[in-house]
Amino acid sequence: MLIRFFFELRDAGVPVSLPEFLTLHEALEARVAECSALDFYHLARLSLVKDERHFDRFDRVFAAHFKGAERFFERLLAEVPADWLRAAAERLFDEEERRKVQSQGSWDELLQKLRDRLAAQKERHEGGNKWIGTGGTSPFGSGGYNPEGVRIGDVGQRQRRAMKVWDQRSYRNFDGEVELGTRNLKLALRRLRKFAREGAADQLDLDATIDSTARNAGWLDLKLVPERRNAVKVLLLLDVGGSMDDHVRICEELFSAARAEFKHLEYFYFHNFIYESVWKDNRRRHAERTSTLQLLRTYNSDYRVVFVGDATMSPYEIVQPGGSVEHWNDEAGSVWMQRITAHFPQLVWLNPEPRERWEYTPSVQLARQLVGGRMFSLTLEGLDAAMRALRKKGAP
């Protein structure tokens, strides 16, 4: 259908090119316009028409080619399963409703209530205040609201108030080839670079050669020195998924800049907080993981360690065994962070969340305390301060 539309536009005198047509395809694959003829019209005109003089021709071709398409969208919406519509029409709670929802108490009390509900519940529930389901004010399920609960699955809008999440999610690796916007990040990272002369003396030292030749009454005296190499070693630990989805772009730019600036760069991913293992590839994170103990044994204490994450989570994920949102961790994340900070004295945490929010988020305060106050905002100013901190010997 779109190919014929493309040729009809060209026959009508609209100078449409193949790259513009492919741009329209990419936008449709990204679901920029869904189930709306009007949205598709504006998207197609924006993608295909370069000159407003051709708008009238485009409109005539569009009207003739897609005549009756609106009824197709109406039929499509009519065939959407009722479960999908109910999940999309998520409940939004006003302040009065939120005040009525009671906290569930401690971590152990919440898990015991979940065990009891799992044993007793026999069918699906929606919009209630007790059983495991979608919507509503129950502390168990998805798409509703409760100040402390367990999110099960990934249905609907998240309130980000869950103490624990039971769900298997997929994360995307950060793109290490991103260039747009990385120049200033590279300049900030460059403050950390340390050059040392290593290897055989095979590089001409021009200044020393001139000085030595002059002292020898003009007899040429070549002076050679080893090549200057980037000697700093960086271990980058990147939080991925969940609330970090809001910061993917800046993290990709930082990752790309770091790969360009540091010759000795190692990186691993984690989710929310550090536990007993990390991974290199998000697509295979369940099958191929690296033990955190192995990481401590592999990389010497002269590595500079940079954590990147918003540290926004339930405090239980940091201080409580079993607090991880994806698995049962036998030891609390705080224990693992203490081991890491003891092994790597030169360590910082970069936080993409605005600094003014930190004091209102308990988990950020906990993470900041565990890294000895060395948490910096992921801005050019914060990154510059972090690089200065990493140049110091030992903890500040």
C-alpha positions in Angstrom: 0.0 0.0 0.0 2.7 2.5 0.9 4.9 1.6 -2.1 2.0 2.5 -4.4 1.4 5.7 -2.4 5.0 6.6 -2.9 4.8 6.3 -6.7 1.5 8.1 -6.9 3.1 11.0 -5.1 5.9 11.1 -7.6 3.4 10.9 -10.5 1.6 13.8 -9.0 4.8 15.9 -9.0 5.7 15.7 -5.4 9.5 15.1 -5.3 9.6 12.3 -2.8 12.9 10.5 -2.4 13.7 7.0 -1.2 15.5 8.1 2.1 12.3 10.1 3.0 10.2 7.1 2.3 12.4 4.9 4.5 12.2 7.6 7.3 8.4 7.2 7.2 8.8 3.4 7.5 11.1 3.8 10.5 8.7 6.2 12.2 5.8 3.7 11.7 7.9 0.8 13.1 8.6 3.0 16.1 4.8 3.5 16.5 4.9 7.2 16.2 1.4 7.1 14.7 -1.0 4.3 15.7 -4.6 3.6 14.9 -5.3 7.2 13.8 -5.6 8.3 10.2 -5.0 12.0 11.2 -1.8 11.1 13.0 -0.6 9.1 10.1 -1.5 12.0 7.7 0.6 14.5 9.6 3.5 12.0 10.0 3.5 11.1 6.3 3.4 14.8 5.2 6.2 15.7 7.6 8.3 12.8 6.4 7.7 13.0 2.6 7.1 16.7 1.7 10.1 19.0 1.8 8.4 22.1 0.4 5.1 23.6 1.5 4.3 24.3 -2.2 3.5 20.6 -2.6 1.1 20.3 0.3 -2.0 20.6 -1.9 -0.8 17.9 -4.3 0.1 15.7 -1.3 -3.4 16.2 0.2 -5.1 15.2 -3.1 -3.1 12.0 -3.5 -3.5 11.1 0.2 -7.3 11.6 0.1 -7.6 9.4 -3.0 -5.2 6.7 -1.9 -6.4 6.2 1.7 -10.1 6.8 1.1 -12.0 4.6 3.6 -9.0 4.0 5.8 -10.7 5.6 8.8 -13.3 2.8 8.8 -10.4 0.3 8.9 -9.0 1.9 12.1 -12.5 1.8 13.7 -12.8 -1.9 12.9 -9.3 -2.5 14.3 -10.2 -0.8 17.6 -13.5 -2.7 17.8 -11.5 -6.0 17.6 -9.1 -5.1 20.4 -9.6 -7.6 23.2 -11.4 -6.3 26.3 -8.5 -7.2 28.5 -6.2 -4.9 26.5 -8.7 -2.0 26.8 -9.1 -2.6 30.6 -5.3 -2.6 31.0 -5.0 0.6 29.0 -7.7 2.4 31.0 -5.6 2.3 34.1 -7.0 3.8 37.2 -5.6 7.2 38.3 -5.9 7.9 42.0 -6.6 11.3 43.5 -5.0 12.5 46.8 -8.1 11.5 48.9 -7.9 7.9 47.6 -4.2 7.7 48.2 -4.7 8.7 51.8 -7.1 5.9 52.3 -4.5 3.3 51.3 -2.7 1.9 54.4 0.9 0.9 54.5 1.6 -2.8 54.9 4.2 -2.5 57.7 7.5 -4.3 57.6 9.2 -6.2 54.8 8.6 -9.6 56.5 4.9 -8.7 57.1 4.4 -7.8 53.4 6.0 -11.0 52.2 3.9 -13.1 54.6 0.7 -11.4 53.3 1.8 -12.2 49.7 2.3 -15.9 50.6 -1.2 -16.0 52.2 -2.8 -14.4 49.2 -1.1 -16.7 46.7 -2.3 -19.7 48.7 -5.9 -18.4 48.9 -6.5 -16.8 45.5 -8.1 -18.9 42.8 -9.0 -16.5 40.0 -8.0 -13.2 38.4 -9.0 -9.9 40.1 -9.0 -6.4 38.9 -9.5 -3.0 40.6 -9.8 -4.4 44.2 -8.0 -3.7 47.4 -7.0 -7.1 48.6 -6.2 -9.8 46.0 -3.4 -10.0 43.5 -4.5 -8.2 40.3 -4.4 -5.1 38.1 -5.5 -1.6 39.1 -7.0 -1.0 42.5 -5.3 -0.3 45.8 -4.1 -3.8 46.7 -0.5 -4.1 47.7 0.0 -6.9 45.3 -0.3 -6.7 41.5 0.3 -4.1 38.8 -1.2 -0.9 37.5 -2.7 0.4 40.8 -1.5 2.4 43.7 -0.2 1.4 47.2 2.6 3.2 49.2 4.3 -0.1 49.9 3.7 -3.2 47.8 5.0 -5.9 45.5 4.6 -5.3 41.8 4.0 -8.5 39.9 4.3 -8.3 36.1 4.4 -5.1 34.1 0.8 -4.2 33.4 0.0 -0.5 33.2 1.4 2.7 34.5 4.0 2.4 37.3 3.7 4.5 40.5 7.3 3.4 41.4 6.3 2.8 45.0 6.8 -1.0 45.1 9.1 -2.5 47.8 9.8 -5.5 45.5 9.1 -6.3 41.8 8.6 -9.8 40.5 9.0 -9.7 36.7 11.4 -10.8 34.0 12.3 -7.8 31.9 14.5 -7.2 28.9 17.1 -4.5 28.8 19.0 -3.0 25.8 22.8 -2.6 25.8 24.0 1.0 25.7 25.2 2.1 22.3 28.9 2.7 22.4 29.0 4.5 19.0 26.9 7.5 19.9 28.6 10.7 18.9 26.0 13.5 19.1 26.5 15.4 22.3 29.5 13.5 23.5 32.2 16.2 22.8 31.7 18.0 26.1 31.6 14.8 28.0 34.9 13.8 26.4 36.5 17.0 27.5 35.3 16.5 31.1 36.6 12.9 31.1 39.9 13.9 29.7 40.7 15.5 33.1 41.2 12.0 34.5 43.6 10.7 31.7 47.1 10.1 32.9 49.9 9.5 30.4 53.0 7.5 31.3 56.0 6.5 29.2 56.3 2.8 28.7 58.1 0.3 26.4 61.2 0.8 24.3 62.7 4.3 23.6 61.6 4.7 19.9 59.9 8.1 19.9 62.0 11.2 19.0 62.2 13.8 21.8 62.5 16.9 19.6 63.2 19.4 22.5 65.8 17.2 24.1 67.5 16.6 20.7 67.7 20.3 19.9 69.1 21.1 23.4 71.7 18.2 23.2 72.8 19.1 19.6 73.3 22.8 20.6 75.4 21.7 23.6 77.5 19.5 21.3 78.5 22.5 19.1 76.1 21.5 16.3 76.9 17.7 16.2 73.5 16.0 15.9 72.6 14.1 19.0 69.3 12.3 18.8 67.3 11.7 22.0 64.6 9.0 22.1 62.0 8.3 24.7 59.3 5.6 25.1 55.8 6.3 23.7 53.4 8.1 25.9 50.5 5.8 26.7 47.2 6.4 28.5 47.9 4.7 31.8 44.6 5.3 33.7 42.3 2.2 34.1 38.6 2.7 34.5 35.9 0.2 35.6 32.4 1.5 34.6 29.4 0.0 36.3 26.1 1.0 34.7 22.6 0.7 36.1 20.1 -0.3 33.4 16.3 -0.7 33.2 13.5 0.5 35.4 13.7 4.1 36.3 17.0 4.4 34.3 14.9 4.2 31.1 14.4 7.9 31.5 18.1 8.5 31.3 19.2 6.2 28.4 20.3 9.0 26.1 22.8 10.7 28.5 24.1 7.3 29.7 24.8 6.3 26.1 26.6 9.5 25.5 28.7 9.0 28.6 29.4 5.4 27.6 30.5 6.4 24.1 32.7 9.2 25.4 34.4 6.9 27.9 35.1 4.3 25.3 36.7 7.0 23.1 38.8 8.5 25.9 40.1 5.5 27.9 42.3 2.8 26.5 41.9 0.6 29.5 38.1 0.6 30.1 36.1 -2.3 31.4 32.3 -2.1 31.9 29.5 -4.1 33.4 25.8 -3.7 33.9 23.6 -4.1 37.1 20.0 -3.3 37.9 19.2 -0.8 40.6 22.0 -1.9 43.0 25.1 -4.0 43.1 24.7 -7.6 44.4 26.6 -10.9 44.0 26.9 -10.7 40.2 27.0 -8.3 37.2 26.9 -8.9 33.4 28.3 -7.6 30.1 25.4 -8.2 27.7 21.9 -7.3 28.7 20.5 -9.8 26.1 22.2 -12.7 27.9 22.2 -11.4 31.4 20.4 -14.5 32.8 22.8 -16.9 31.1 26.1 -15.1 31.3 26.9 -13.3 34.5 30.2 -12.4 36.3 30.5 -13.0 40.0 31.2 -9.8 41.9 33.8 -11.6 43.9 35.5 -12.5 40.6 35.3 -8.9 39.6 37.1 -7.9 42.8 39.8 -10.6 42.2 40.3 -9.7 38.5 40.7 -5.9 38.7 43.4 -4.4 40.9 42.8 -1.6 43.4 44.4 0.9 41.0 41.3 0.9 38.8 39.1 4.0 39.0 35.5 2.8 39.5 32.6 4.8 38.2 29.0 3.8 39.1 26.3 5.3 36.9 22.7 5.1 38.2 19.8 7.1 39.7 19.9 5.2 43.0 16.1 5.5 43.0 14.5 2.3 44.4 13.0 0.9 47.6 15.5 1.2 50.5 14.9 -2.5 51.1 16.8 -3.2 47.8 19.9 -1.8 49.5 19.7 -2.9 53.1 17.6 -6.1 53.1 18.6 -9.7 52.1 16.0 -10.7 49.4 15.4 -7.0 48.5 16.5 -7.3 44.9 13.6 -6.8 42.4 14.7 -9.7 40.2 16.1 -12.5 42.3 16.6 -13.5 46.0 19.9 -12.1 47.1 21.3 -13.8 50.2 23.3 -10.8 51.2 22.1 -7.2 51.2 23.4 -4.8 48.5 25.0 -2.6 51.2 27.3 -5.5 52.1 28.5 -5.8 48.5 29.0 -2.1 48.2 31.1 -2.0 51.3 33.3 -4.7 49.8 33.7 -2.8 46.6 34.5 0.5 48.3 37.1 -1.2 50.5 38.8 -2.8 47.4 38.7 0.3 45.1 39.6 3.4 47.1 39.1 5.7 44.0 35.4 5.4 43.4 32.6 7.8 42.5 28.9 7.5 41.7 27.3 9.6 38.9 23.6 10.2 39.3 21.5 11.5 36.4 18.6 12.6 38.6 18.5 16.3 39.4 20.5 17.0 42.6 17.5 18.8 44.3 15.6 15.5 44.4 18.3 13.6 46.2 17.4 14.6 49.7 13.8 13.5 49.2 14.7 10.0 48.1 15.9 7.7 50.9 17.6 5.2 48.6 19.8 8.0 47.2 20.8 9.0 50.7 21.7 5.4 51.5 23.8 5.0 48.3 25.5 8.3 48.8 26.5 7.3 52.4 27.8 3.9 51.2 30.1 5.5 48.7 31.5 8.0 51.3 29.6 11.0 49.9 31.3 10.7 46.5 28.0 11.0 44.5 28.0 13.6 41.8 25.3 14.7 39.4 25.6 13.5 35.8 26.1 17.0 34.4 29.3 18.6 32.9 30.0 20.3 36.2 29.3 17.2 38.2 31.4 15.0 35.9 34.3 17.5 36.1 34.1 17.3 40.0 34.0 13.5 39.8 37.1 13.3 37.7 38.9 15.6 40.1 37.9 13.3 43.0 39.1 10.2 41.1 42.6 11.8 40.7 43.0 12.0 44.5 44.7 9.2 46.4 42.2 7.3 48.5 38.9 8.4 49.8 38.3 12.1 50.2 
